[in-house]
Amino acid sequence: MRSIAHAARWRRGCICRPLIRDVHRVGVDRHRHAATRLPACCTASGRVLMMHRTDAQIRQYLESIDIKQFSAKTITDRAQILSQFQQTRNERHSVIDEEYEIRLRSIAVRL
């Protein structure tokens, strides 16, 4: 198992980039650079960063982006993604299970 460290940037008590990511036999590492920009709809940290926004703001965001299928488990239905954002808001944390990359699970909480 290897660990990849990423730079963290703090904004209003949230981590904008993951600090540590453990990779175990993942074929493609999409997180090679600290400044990698990832879509908020399929990353745990993105969902946590969006949880303070209203449903109207999240709908506007979802309409403004092109939702890509990163893995077989990526959610591409906008209504289902909105539901995931609402769940993150209610539970105050987010868990992503292979939505961005197979064999990658992410957990994010607001600090």
N, C-alpha and C positions, 0 to 999 in steps of 0.2 A: 504494500500500500504506500502511496506517496501523497504528500500534501502540497498544494499549490497555494501560496499566500497572495492575497490581493490587497491593493491599497484601499483604505476606507476613507470616506469623506462624510463628515457629520453635517446634518442639516435638520434643524428643529428636533433634535433628539432621535433622529433615525440614521441608520447606517445605509448609505447609498450604494455601497459595494460590499459583497461578501468578504469577510476577513480571511477565512480559511475554507478550503474546499478539499475534502479527501476524495481521492480518485482510486478506485480499485478495478483494474482491468477494463477501463473504459477505452473503447477503440478510438474515438475522436474526442479530443479535448477542445471544446469551444471557448474555454476561458483562459486563453494563453496570455492575454494582456490585461493589465489592471484597468485600463480605460475602455474595455469592451462594453458596448452598449447592448443591453438585452431588452426585449419587450416586457413591459410590466405585466402583461396578461398571462404569461407563462413562467414567471419566476416568483419565488416566495418573497424576496425582498421587494420586488415591484408591487406585488399585491399589498404588502404592508405599507409601502410608501403611499399608495393610493387610498388607503382605508379612511383617511380624513376627508376625502372628497365626497360630494353628494352624488346620488345616483344619476342626476342630470349631467354632471361633469364627467362621470365615468362613461355614460352613453356617448357623450360628445367625443371623448377620447377614443372609444371603440370604433366610432364611425370615421375617425380621422386616420386610422392605421390600416395597413394591409395585414391581416392575420395569416401567418404562415404555419404550415404543418411541419414542426421540427422533429417530431417523433410520432409513433403510432398512437400515443396517448395524449397528444396535444389537443386541447379543447379549442375548436374553431368556431363554434356557435356563439354568437354575441350574447344571446340571452343566458346561456349557460355560464359564460365568462362573467357577466354581470352578477349572476348568482354566487359565483366564487368570490367576487369582490365583497359582496354583502356578507357572506359567511366569514371572510377574513375580518371585516369590521365587527361582527358580532362576537367572534371568538378571540379577537385581539392578537392573533398569530396566523401564520400561513404555512401549510405543508404542501409541497409540490412532489408528486410521485411520478417521475419519468415523463413529465410533460414537455420538458425541454430537451432532455437527452436520456436515452435508455440507460438504466442502472444508476441514475442520478436522482437522489432524493434531497430536497432542500427544506429547511425550516427557517423561518424568520419571525422575529418579534420586535416590537418597537421598544427601544431602550429609553 
